[in-house]
Amino acid sequence: MNETTTVETHAFQAETRQVLHLMIHSLYSNKEIFLRELVSNASDALDRLRFVAIGDDAVYEGDGDLRIEIEADEEAGTLTVRDNGIGMNRDDVMENIGTIAKSGTKAFLDRLSGDEKVDAHLIGQFGVGFYSSFIVADKVTVRTRKAGEEAGAGVCWESDGGGEYSLEAIERDTHGTEVTLHLKESAKEFLSPWSIRSLVSRYSDHIGFPIRMQEKGEDETLEWQDINKASALWTLPKNEISDEEYQSFYQYLTHDMDKAMCWAHNKVEGSQSYTTLLYVPETAPMDLMLQRDERTGLRLYVNRVFIMDAAQQLLPHYLRFMRGVVDSNDLPLNVSRELLQENELSGKIRSAVVRRSLDLIAKIAKDDTDQYEKFWSQFGAVLKEGVVEDFANRERIAPLLRFASTRGDGDKHVVDLASYVERMPEGQDAIYYITAENHQAASNSPHLEVFRKKGIEVLLMSDRVDEWMMAYFTEFEEKPFKSVAKGDIDLHSVGKDGKAEDETDDQADASALDSDLLEKVKESLGEHVSEVRSSQRLTDSASCLVLGDQEMALHLQRLLEQAGQDVPDSRPVLELNPDHPLVDRLANETDEGRFGDLAQVLFEQALLSEGAALADPAGFVRRVNDLMLGK
Ligand code: ADP
């Protein structure tokens, strides 16, 4: 040890400690994944060095033979994974492996259930990476030095996975990183060359760099031997790649513990040549809805050289769950993000990526309903953004959408638009839908009453993006969308069978409330409502609120208000059910005070069934009590 340097000790963030502890316990039955994670990090580091070297190959420091070395020391009980990649300086080390620098750590911990199986799965989604070392090691030592910096800029990081890690400045002649695992007794199996070989061929055969291990040659001396195929998977012909190989490449690429749901691998040759290998994951990473993380999407290579994680340049935002690789033969090696954005070649690649992604998703929908249901539950809300974001592909996206509906199946999202349209009875000229805060609110909404009675299907939408999407999504197969909570509803011409027609007539007969009464209610409610009218929508409830066709749903208005945003002023229409006994009672009420209370209660009930909070809940309780007591 160099005596002039001091060893500093740092504490992990409390959350890091908790995650480490959990990981070690819940992933123990999967412990061999540590090697895949370390090899994957090493290969990233090599990719990044090669990229920097495009501009300045001095960073190779004369050692451009990029490789990963694995060394087992039986006596010391250590396993070392070494790369001559980009390496890290002190700041990098502190930032990258001193914290679990993931935005959702706290949220993640809150979601843990205590059930090991479930938690192991969640941890997989979280992405374990480097920290998986502690599943098999009771001490981990990292020696690293950044390429291009002086030998004296080396760093040694060490931790036993408890609460702390140490940092020490060291001399290090070679650039790159060396991770040494002091294996636990129960993990000594990983010292055997045979087990290392088999793990490498299972998990890391097709990374683009050689992995070497020292083995005894014929004359009993140790020699370095390549133990993987080292040909980037996507460069091989499809028929030479097994499903297992595709899957393990996916896991190498994404650090995902789960498998990919499916993939598409295409080579395009012609005026420009490129290869795409696209995966649909099985499960969404935890922060899918929020993340703008570049690193997790598509990786761009030019002639096998990794250039950048370029999700945003090659994929529209609504396909941000896709994973994979794009390798172009024609883009310049020094392509920048800006250039990618404007470049005609990359524009073509981007449209091809979108088309192939949508085709891949459509294929799941066509081939396997159960699988698609799973896909939809993970990524449906994100895909919906495409309806707004990608007008050019709307016709491709619309058939992929799935909704819950009043037709049944609870909150399962299994209804597609084409079959909805097919089921529409004669005379129905719109696709009806309702948006609400959650499925229950949608499905219990009074706005559905007449539709239920007449057997007209209504799509039940409760994703946050729905109201926004529907503002742009105006028709499907030439049928306009219509919210059952907005504007006029006229169902007189719907339904050929006798029963529905009878009911339509009933309604028509009953539908007129006296205009003086309506005016009087309006006066009594003042500025809370823009109009009071007789309802065509209600059969059981006494009242409901209706918006103009272009107005924003009330639940969304509330959400925006809570987020401190300006919401356009809109006053709903109050509709009263002419057949409801409470409305009768209102019509016959001669006492002014009681009339006012009853009108107010009908309005407040309508608000409540929208999920709104009342401005004066105690007043509501008093009014209802008075009415119940006949005061
Ligand atoms: P992830 O790889 O998912 O980001 P990790 O916990 O595995 O998460 O690694 C954290 C970071 O540490 C990496 O993003 C990288 O910046 C750095 N790192 C890990 N291993 C190496 C390595 N062998 N060489 C250089 N940097 C590394």
Residues whose N, C-alpha, C, O or C-beta is under 5 A from the ligand:
A	BS01	ADP	N41 A42 A45 G87 N96 I97 G127 V128 G129 F130 Y131 T177
